[in-house]
Amino acid sequence: MKRKAMWTAVALVLLATLAAGQAQEQYLDVYTVQVKPDKRADFDAMTKKMVAANRQNQGDSWLTMETTYGPGDRVTFISTRQSYGDAEKASDTFYGAIQKAYGKPGTDKLFQDYNQCVASSRSEFRRRRWDLSSNAPADPAAMAKMLGESRWLRTVVVHVRPGQADAFEALEKDLKAAREKASPPITTLISQAVAGQEGIVYYVTTPQNSLAGFDTMPSMQKLLGDEGYAKYLKVNLDAVANTETVINHFLPELSNAPEAVVAVAPDYWRPKAVMAAKTSTKKGMVNAASTSKMEDKSQQH
């Protein structure tokens, strides 16, 4: 009995720790650009320079994705932040890494040329809504594994009418319960814009490791049942102003992914580094330190 009581207490502590971890605030720092079609090659080349500078000088980390189904030549850069202050520090770190690589004049020129490639841009700050997300990773390691294995993100952008946020969130909690009971369980990550958007905006994102993965997702009616689906339609009619659904895929060559994400699939997230390492190994002419230097040089070009 004592042993059973002890293990029950341990289980409760672990559950409480998990709940506390997910209760911590977390934000997404999102920068979206509409690239001029005739400037896409230049845009990619300059972004790779920024990636190399940040990677070599312990700068900021981010994941880059491109919209496949939705507006063409739309590229989005996403970083995770723990606070508003964290976002400010990361911005300084980002620019500091580039200035260390190119100097201030070179950095200014780089961003001048970069801006010439962009038709429009938007910066957003979004708060993770763990209370609305379903089957979210339990800890940072699980999150890194999920992101490292993901290749596609399907996102529904929901614009909620004024005064209807509570009704919408109640509906999302019903959907959360249904998704967590589904077989297999469905992972959705929900965030809410807190700066950089007009009105009340939520993002409902489902990651997959292949585009075919979306074929396995049940319809909303099957997920909720007839009665639940009828409620879903009514709440959407009353609470939602409009929605937009897009599908994005990651661009590893334009990303400076966190090391924990890279470790999950290094051949995907750091393809050039892996290729350089393999070439060095075949030649058998350089040691580990030299290999590292060769990889750094390859990432600058």
C-alpha positions in Angstrom: 0.0 0.0 0.0 2.8 2.4 0.9 4.5 1.7 -2.4 1.3 2.3 -4.3 0.8 5.5 -2.5 4.4 6.6 -3.2 4.0 5.9 -7.0 0.7 7.7 -7.0 2.3 10.8 -5.5 5.2 10.6 -8.0 2.6 10.4 -10.9 0.8 13.5 -9.5 4.0 15.4 -9.3 5.0 14.5 -12.9 1.5 15.6 -14.2 1.7 18.8 -12.2 5.2 19.5 -13.7 3.9 18.8 -17.2 0.9 21.1 -16.7 3.2 23.8 -15.3 5.5 23.5 -18.3 2.8 24.0 -20.8 1.2 26.8 -18.7 4.4 28.8 -19.2 4.0 31.6 -21.7 5.6 31.0 -25.1 5.4 33.2 -28.2 6.0 32.9 -31.9 7.9 35.7 -33.5 6.7 35.6 -37.1 8.0 37.6 -40.1 6.2 37.1 -43.4 7.4 38.5 -46.8 5.9 38.6 -50.2 8.9 38.2 -52.5 9.0 39.8 -55.9 8.9 36.9 -58.4 11.8 38.3 -60.5 13.9 38.8 -57.3 13.4 35.3 -55.8 16.9 34.1 -56.6 18.5 37.2 -55.1 16.2 36.9 -52.0 17.3 33.3 -51.4 21.0 34.1 -51.9 20.9 37.0 -49.3 18.8 34.9 -46.9 21.5 32.2 -47.0 24.1 34.8 -46.1 22.1 35.7 -43.1 21.8 32.1 -42.1 25.5 31.5 -42.4 26.3 34.7 -40.4 24.0 33.7 -37.6 25.1 30.1 -37.6 28.8 31.0 -37.4 28.4 33.8 -34.8 26.0 32.2 -32.4 23.1 34.4 -33.6 19.4 33.8 -33.7 17.6 30.6 -34.7 14.5 30.3 -36.9 12.6 28.0 -39.2 11.7 29.2 -42.7 8.7 28.0 -44.7 7.1 28.8 -48.1 3.5 28.7 -49.0 2.7 26.0 -51.4 -1.1 26.2 -51.4 -1.9 29.9 -51.0 -0.2 33.1 -52.3 2.9 32.4 -54.4 6.3 33.5 -53.3 5.2 34.0 -49.7 8.0 33.1 -47.3 7.7 33.1 -43.5 10.3 33.1 -40.8 9.4 31.8 -37.4 11.3 31.9 -34.1 10.1 30.8 -30.6 10.3 33.3 -27.8 9.7 33.0 -24.1 8.8 36.7 -23.6 8.6 40.1 -25.2 12.0 40.9 -23.7 13.4 37.7 -25.3 12.2 38.9 -28.7 14.1 42.2 -28.2 17.3 40.3 -27.2 17.0 38.0 -30.1 16.7 40.9 -32.6 19.9 42.4 -31.2 21.6 39.0 -31.4 20.5 38.5 -35.0 21.8 41.9 -36.2 25.0 41.5 -34.1 25.8 38.2 -35.8 25.4 39.7 -39.3 27.5 42.8 -38.4 30.2 40.6 -37.0 30.3 38.8 -40.4 30.0 41.8 -42.8 30.6 44.9 -40.7 28.1 47.7 -40.4 28.4 49.1 -44.0 28.1 45.6 -45.4 25.1 44.8 -43.2 23.4 48.0 -44.2 24.0 47.2 -47.9 22.8 43.6 -47.4 19.5 44.8 -46.0 19.0 47.5 -48.6 19.4 44.9 -51.3 17.2 42.6 -49.4 14.4 45.1 -49.1 14.5 45.6 -52.9 13.4 42.0 -53.3 10.3 42.3 -51.1 7.0 43.6 -52.3 5.4 43.7 -48.8 6.0 42.3 -45.3 4.3 41.7 -41.9 5.8 41.1 -38.5 3.6 39.3 -35.9 3.8 38.2 -32.3 1.6 35.2 -31.5 1.0 33.6 -28.1 0.9 29.8 -27.9 -2.5 28.6 -26.7 -1.6 25.4 -25.1 -5.1 25.3 -23.5 -6.6 25.0 -27.0 -4.0 22.9 -28.7 -4.4 19.1 -28.9 -1.8 16.5 -28.3 0.9 19.1 -28.1 4.5 17.9 -27.4 5.0 17.4 -23.6 8.4 19.1 -23.4 11.0 20.9 -25.5 12.7 17.7 -26.5 9.4 16.3 -27.9 8.7 19.6 -29.6 12.1 19.5 -31.3 11.5 15.9 -32.4 8.1 16.8 -33.9 9.5 19.9 -35.7 12.5 18.0 -36.9 10.4 15.3 -38.5 7.8 17.7 -40.0 8.0 18.8 -43.6 4.5 20.4 -44.1 2.2 22.6 -42.0 -1.5 23.1 -42.7 -2.7 26.3 -41.1 -6.2 27.6 -40.8 -6.2 31.4 -40.1 -9.4 32.3 -38.2 -10.6 35.9 -37.9 -13.1 36.0 -35.0 -15.9 38.6 -34.8 -15.6 41.2 -31.9 -17.1 39.9 -28.7 -17.1 36.2 -29.9 -13.7 35.0 -28.7 -15.1 33.1 -25.7 -17.6 31.3 -28.0 -14.9 30.4 -30.4 -12.5 29.2 -27.7 -15.3 27.0 -26.2 -15.7 25.4 -29.6 -12.0 24.8 -29.9 -11.9 23.1 -26.5 -14.6 20.7 -27.8 -12.5 20.1 -30.8 -9.4 19.5 -28.6 -11.2 16.8 -26.7 -12.4 15.2 -30.0 -8.9 15.3 -31.5 -7.3 13.7 -28.5 -9.8 10.9 -28.6 -9.3 10.2 -32.3 -7.3 7.2 -33.5 -4.6 8.0 -34.2 -4.7 11.2 -32.1 -4.5 14.5 -34.1 -1.9 17.1 -33.1 -2.9 20.7 -33.6 -1.0 23.7 -32.3 -3.0 26.9 -31.8 -1.6 30.4 -31.4 -3.3 33.8 -31.1 -2.0 37.0 -32.6 -1.2 39.5 -29.8 0.6 42.1 -32.0 0.9 42.8 -35.7 -2.7 41.8 -36.8 -6.0 43.5 -37.0 -8.8 42.2 -34.8 -8.9 38.7 -33.1 -6.9 36.2 -35.1 -6.1 32.5 -34.3 -3.9 30.1 -36.1 -4.7 26.4 -36.1 -1.8 24.4 -37.4 -1.4 20.7 -38.1 2.1 19.4 -38.9 2.8 16.4 -41.1 6.0 14.6 -42.3 4.5 14.3 -45.8 1.7 15.9 -47.8 0.0 12.6 -48.0 -0.3 12.7 -44.2 -3.2 15.1 -44.5 -5.2 12.4 -46.3 -5.5 10.5 -43.0 -7.2 13.4 -41.2 -10.9 12.7 -40.5 -13.5 15.2 -41.6 -14.9 17.6 -39.0 -18.3 15.8 -39.2 -16.7 12.5 -38.5 -14.6 13.9 -35.7 -17.5 15.6 -33.9 -20.5 13.4 -34.8 -23.7 14.8 -36.3 -24.8 16.8 -33.2 -21.4 18.2 -32.5 -20.9 19.1 -36.1 -24.2 21.0 -36.2 -23.0 23.0 -33.1 -19.7 23.6 -34.9 -21.5 25.1 -37.9 -23.7 27.3 -35.8 -20.8 28.7 -33.7 -18.7 29.3 -36.8 -21.6 31.2 -38.4 -22.0 33.4 -35.4 -18.4 33.8 -34.2 -16.2 33.6 -37.2 -15.8 36.5 -39.7 -13.7 34.6 -42.2 -11.0 31.9 -42.6 -8.0 31.2 -44.8 -6.4 27.8 -45.2 -2.8 27.5 -46.4 -0.3 24.7 -46.7 3.4 25.5 -46.2 6.5 23.5 -46.5 9.8 24.1 -44.7 12.9 25.5 -46.5 15.9 24.1 -44.6 18.4 25.9 -46.7 16.9 29.3 -45.6 16.5 28.2 -42.0 18.9 28.4 -39.1 17.1 25.7 -37.1 17.9 25.2 -33.4 20.4 22.4 -32.8 17.8 20.2 -31.1 15.7 20.3 -34.3 18.7 19.7 -36.5 19.8 16.7 -34.5 16.5 14.9 -35.4 17.2 15.0 -39.1 20.6 16.6 -39.9 20.6 15.5 -43.5 17.4 17.5 -44.0 18.1 20.6 -41.9 21.8 20.9 -42.8 22.1 19.3 -46.2 25.3 21.2 -47.2 27.0 20.5 -44.0 26.3 16.7 -44.3 27.5 16.8 -47.9 30.8 18.5 -47.0 31.4 16.1 -44.2 30.9 13.1 -46.4 33.3 14.5 -49.0 36.0 15.1 -46.4 35.6 11.6 -45.1 36.0 10.1 -48.5 39.2 12.0 -49.2 40.5 11.1 -45.8 42.9 14.2 -45.9 41.5 16.4 -43.2 41.0 16.1 -39.5 37.8 17.0 -37.6 38.8 20.6 -37.0 39.5 21.1 -40.7 36.2 19.5 -41.6 34.4 22.0 -39.4 36.2 24.9 -41.1 35.3 23.5 -44.6 31.7 23.2 -43.6 31.6 26.8 -42.3 33.1 28.0 -45.6 30.6 26.0 -47.7 27.7 27.6 -45.8 28.9 31.1 -46.7 28.4 30.5 -50.4 
